[in-house]
Amino acid sequence: MLNLRNQTTPATEAIDKNNKITFTRRIAIALMVLLVSVYFVGCAGTNDKKSVLDEQEPKALNYMIEGKQAFDDFSDYSLEMYLFANSKLVKEDKELQTKISERNIYEKYLSRLDEAISENDVKIGANTIKAYATASLALNALKKNPENYKGNNFVAKLDDAELSQTASITDKAWALIAAKKLGLKLQNEEAYYNDLITFAQNSSEEEAKQIENQAIVAQALSYYQALPDTSIALSMIMGYIENAQKDNGSLGDGKSTGIVLMSLSSLGIDVETHDPLIKNDKTVKDGLSKFIYDKGFKYKGKDDEISKVATLYALLGIEAQNRIEKGGLFPKHK
């Protein structure tokens, strides 16, 4: 009698071989699934701190819209309007849009601007080039013409002979930022550019520590990256920023950290992957998260209250970093 149970035939050999191949494939697939799972778990872990800022952004925007604090500097007020009008989150969030509308946020700004013009002989805020540059950006964002707002040409102030003589380095930087964003040509463009280059390349030890100024200069120079002098200047500014960065990733306070984040975005730098600005595995975003407080951001780590100014620049930095591929928050006009 034949024992078919133990008999081996060409057919059964083929079946055994196929079973072994199938088993091997299943093992391989299982290992691949395991590796992919580990990878995504790891990615989720590295994005935890990034999500902290993402979660704080709508809270901070709500805080700003509620307007519980006033700005001392009218330039900051103008930048707040620019932020609201350009915020990707605001454009996507109907609730935020409704709050801005119900509180007449834009109308109140224009009303204060009108008051400043009528009461101060067409002078805004501190009567600086920065004040007119940021007002021009805000007006343009609100669909108003900064070259002819109720008969006033704020853009012309960026070239004003008297103002340019006393202009600070950040005044000149903001003039270039506004002009490039609005697609305008300044008579003083070359002079301002050369002053920024000189400032960056010949900064004293004290000036090198003025990180907010250095970052705004870098923001303005981002439009001229094809020029050799710009490359040298930006390299030096990046060195100043790297030297000033703290072990927790920040630049010392909430405002400065936000401004640096905003500036780096204009240069196309993703702080999550830019090794020179990762200290002890902490990025600039990690540093900014250290200043989260309640519904906004505080100025210093030891503070126990929200700073509206720090919150403004933190939001500008967050928004800009989310627009790296578009040139940051102040892309050149096309």
C-alpha positions in Angstrom: 0.0 0.0 0.0 1.3 3.4 -0.9 1.7 6.0 1.9 0.4 9.1 0.1 0.8 11.2 3.3 4.5 11.0 3.3 5.1 10.6 -0.4 7.0 13.4 -2.1 6.2 14.3 -5.7 7.2 17.1 -8.0 3.8 18.7 -7.3 4.2 18.6 -3.5 7.8 19.9 -3.8 6.5 22.9 -5.8 3.9 23.5 -3.2 6.4 23.3 -0.4 8.7 25.7 -2.2 5.9 28.2 -2.8 4.9 28.0 0.9 8.4 28.8 1.9 8.6 31.8 -0.5 5.2 33.1 0.7 6.3 32.7 4.4 9.5 34.6 3.6 7.6 37.4 1.9 5.3 37.7 4.8 8.2 38.1 7.2 9.8 40.7 4.9 6.5 42.7 4.7 6.0 42.5 8.4 9.5 43.9 9.0 8.9 46.7 6.5 5.6 47.6 8.2 7.5 47.7 11.6 10.2 49.9 10.2 7.7 52.3 8.7 5.8 52.5 11.9 8.9 53.2 13.9 9.8 55.9 11.4 6.5 57.7 11.7 6.5 57.5 15.5 9.9 59.1 15.4 8.7 61.8 13.1 5.8 62.5 15.4 8.1 62.8 18.3 10.4 65.4 16.5 7.3 67.5 15.6 5.9 67.7 19.2 7.5 71.1 19.9 6.5 72.4 16.5 2.9 71.5 17.2 3.2 73.5 20.5 3.6 76.7 18.4 0.8 75.6 16.0 -1.5 75.1 19.0 -0.6 78.5 20.5 -1.0 80.5 17.3 -4.8 80.7 17.2 -4.8 81.5 21.0 -2.3 84.3 20.4 -4.3 85.7 17.4 -7.4 85.7 19.6 -5.5 87.6 22.3 -4.3 90.2 19.8 -7.8 90.6 18.3 -9.3 91.2 21.8 -6.8 94.1 22.1 -6.4 94.1 25.8 -3.1 96.0 25.5 -2.2 99.0 23.3 1.0 99.4 21.4 3.4 102.3 22.3 4.9 102.2 18.8 2.5 102.9 15.9 4.8 100.8 13.7 3.8 97.8 15.7 0.2 98.7 15.3 0.6 98.8 11.6 2.4 95.4 11.5 -0.4 93.9 13.6 -2.9 95.0 10.8 -0.5 93.6 8.2 -0.4 90.3 10.1 -4.2 90.0 10.4 -4.7 90.7 6.8 -2.1 88.3 5.6 -2.4 85.5 8.2 -3.0 82.1 6.6 -4.8 81.0 9.7 -7.1 84.0 9.8 -8.0 83.4 6.1 -8.9 79.8 7.0 -10.7 80.4 10.3 -14.2 81.9 10.0 -14.4 82.5 13.7 -11.3 84.7 13.7 -12.6 86.6 10.6 -15.9 87.2 12.4 -14.2 88.6 15.5 -12.1 90.9 13.4 -15.2 92.1 11.6 -17.4 92.5 14.7 -14.7 94.4 16.6 -14.1 96.7 13.6 -10.4 96.0 13.9 -9.4 97.5 10.5 -11.7 100.4 10.8 -10.3 101.3 14.2 -6.8 101.3 12.8 -7.7 103.5 9.9 -9.5 105.9 12.3 -6.4 106.2 14.5 -4.3 106.7 11.4 -6.7 109.5 10.4 -6.4 111.1 13.8 -2.6 111.0 13.7 -2.6 112.7 10.3 -5.0 115.5 11.3 -3.5 116.1 14.8 0.2 115.9 13.9 0.4 117.6 10.6 0.5 114.4 8.6 3.0 112.8 10.9 2.6 109.1 12.0 3.8 107.8 15.3 7.4 108.8 15.9 7.6 110.3 12.4 10.3 107.9 11.3 10.8 106.1 8.0 9.8 102.8 9.7 6.5 104.3 10.7 5.7 105.2 7.1 7.0 102.0 5.7 4.9 99.8 8.0 1.9 102.1 7.5 2.3 101.6 3.8 2.4 97.9 4.2 -0.7 97.9 6.4 -2.7 100.2 4.0 -1.8 98.0 1.0 -2.9 94.9 2.9 -6.2 96.6 3.7 -6.7 97.4 0.0 -5.8 101.1 0.4 -3.4 103.1 -1.7 -0.4 104.2 0.4 0.7 106.6 -2.4 -2.6 108.4 -2.1 -4.4 107.8 1.1 -6.7 110.7 1.6 -4.3 112.9 -0.4 -1.2 111.8 1.5 1.7 109.9 -0.1 3.3 107.8 2.7 5.6 106.0 0.2 7.2 109.3 -0.7 8.2 109.6 3.0 10.6 106.7 2.5 12.7 108.9 0.3 12.2 112.1 2.4 15.5 114.0 2.6 15.0 115.2 6.2 13.9 111.8 7.5 16.7 109.9 5.7 19.3 112.1 7.3 18.3 111.0 10.8 17.2 107.5 9.8 18.3 104.5 11.8 19.6 101.3 10.2 16.3 99.7 10.8 14.4 102.6 9.2 16.4 102.0 6.0 15.8 98.3 6.2 12.1 98.7 6.6 12.0 101.2 3.7 13.5 98.5 1.4 11.2 95.8 2.7 8.1 98.0 2.1 9.3 99.1 -1.4 10.1 95.5 -2.5 6.9 94.1 -1.1 4.9 96.8 -2.8 6.8 96.7 -6.1 8.1 100.3 -5.8 11.4 101.9 -6.7 13.0 104.2 -4.2 15.4 107.0 -5.2 17.5 106.1 -2.0 17.5 102.4 -2.7 21.2 102.2 -3.5 22.2 104.4 -0.6 20.1 102.4 1.8 21.4 99.1 0.5 25.0 100.3 0.8 24.4 101.5 4.4 23.0 98.0 5.3 26.0 96.3 3.8 28.4 98.6 5.7 26.5 98.0 8.9 26.6 94.2 8.6 30.2 94.0 7.4 31.6 96.5 9.9 29.5 96.1 13.0 31.2 96.9 16.2 31.1 94.3 19.0 28.1 96.1 20.5 26.3 96.3 17.2 26.9 92.6 16.5 24.9 91.9 19.7 21.9 94.0 18.5 20.2 90.9 17.1 16.9 92.5 16.3 18.6 95.1 14.1 20.8 92.5 12.5 17.8 90.3 11.7 15.8 93.2 10.1 18.8 94.1 8.0 19.1 90.5 6.9 15.3 90.6 6.0 15.9 93.6 3.8 19.0 92.1 2.2 17.1 89.0 1.3 15.9 90.8 -1.9 19.5 91.2 -3.0 21.0 87.8 -2.5 22.4 87.6 -6.0 24.9 90.4 -5.2 28.3 89.4 -4.0 28.4 92.0 -1.2 25.1 90.7 0.1 26.4 87.2 0.4 29.3 88.4 2.6 27.0 90.6 4.7 24.5 87.8 5.3 27.2 85.4 6.2 28.4 87.8 8.9 24.9 88.4 10.2 24.3 84.6 10.4 27.4 84.4 12.5 26.2 87.1 14.9 22.9 85.2 15.3 24.6 81.9 15.9 26.8 83.4 18.5 23.8 85.0 20.2 21.6 81.9 20.3 21.1 80.4 23.7 21.3 76.8 24.7 17.5 76.6 24.7 17.4 77.7 21.0 16.1 81.2 21.7 17.7 84.6 21.0 17.3 85.7 24.6 13.7 87.0 24.6 10.4 86.5 22.8 10.5 89.5 20.6 14.1 88.9 19.3 13.4 85.2 18.7 10.3 86.0 16.7 12.1 88.6 14.6 14.9 86.2 13.9 12.4 83.5 12.9 10.7 86.0 10.5 14.0 87.0 9.0 15.4 83.5 8.5 12.2 82.7 6.6 12.9 85.4 4.1 16.2 83.8 3.4 14.6 80.4 2.8 16.0 78.9 6.0 14.0 76.2 7.7 15.1 76.3 11.3 14.0 72.7 11.8 16.8 71.5 9.5 19.4 74.4 9.6 22.2 72.8 11.6 24.2 76.0 12.5 21.1 77.2 14.4 20.4 73.9 16.3 21.9 74.0 19.8 21.7 71.0 22.1 19.0 69.6 19.7 17.0 72.9 20.2 15.9 75.0 17.2 14.8 78.6 17.1 11.2 77.4 17.2 12.0 75.4 20.3 13.4 78.6 21.8 10.3 80.6 20.9 8.1 78.0 22.6 9.9 78.8 25.9 8.1 82.2 25.9 4.6 80.8 25.6 2.5 82.2 28.4 -1.3 81.8 28.8 -2.9 82.9 25.5 0.2 84.7 24.1 3.9 85.1 24.5 5.9 86.8 27.2 9.0 89.0 26.7 11.4 87.4 29.1 11.5 83.8 30.4 11.0 85.0 34.0 8.1 87.2 33.2 4.6 86.3 34.5 2.5 88.3 32.0 1.8 88.4 28.3 3.7 90.9 26.2 1.7 92.2 23.3 4.8 93.2 21.4 6.5 89.8 22.0 3.3 88.1 20.9 3.1 90.2 17.7 6.6 89.3 16.6 6.2 85.7 17.7 3.2 85.4 15.4 5.0 87.2 12.6 7.8 84.6 13.0 5.4 81.7 13.0 3.5 82.9 10.0 6.7 83.6 8.1 8.2 80.2 8.8 5.1 78.6 7.4 5.7 80.6 4.1 9.3 79.8 3.5 8.7 78.6 0.0 7.0 81.9 -0.8 9.7 84.1 0.5 8.4 84.6 4.1 5.8 87.1 5.2 7.1 90.0 3.0 7.7 88.4 -0.4 9.0 90.5 -3.3 6.2 91.9 -5.4 5.9 90.1 -8.8 
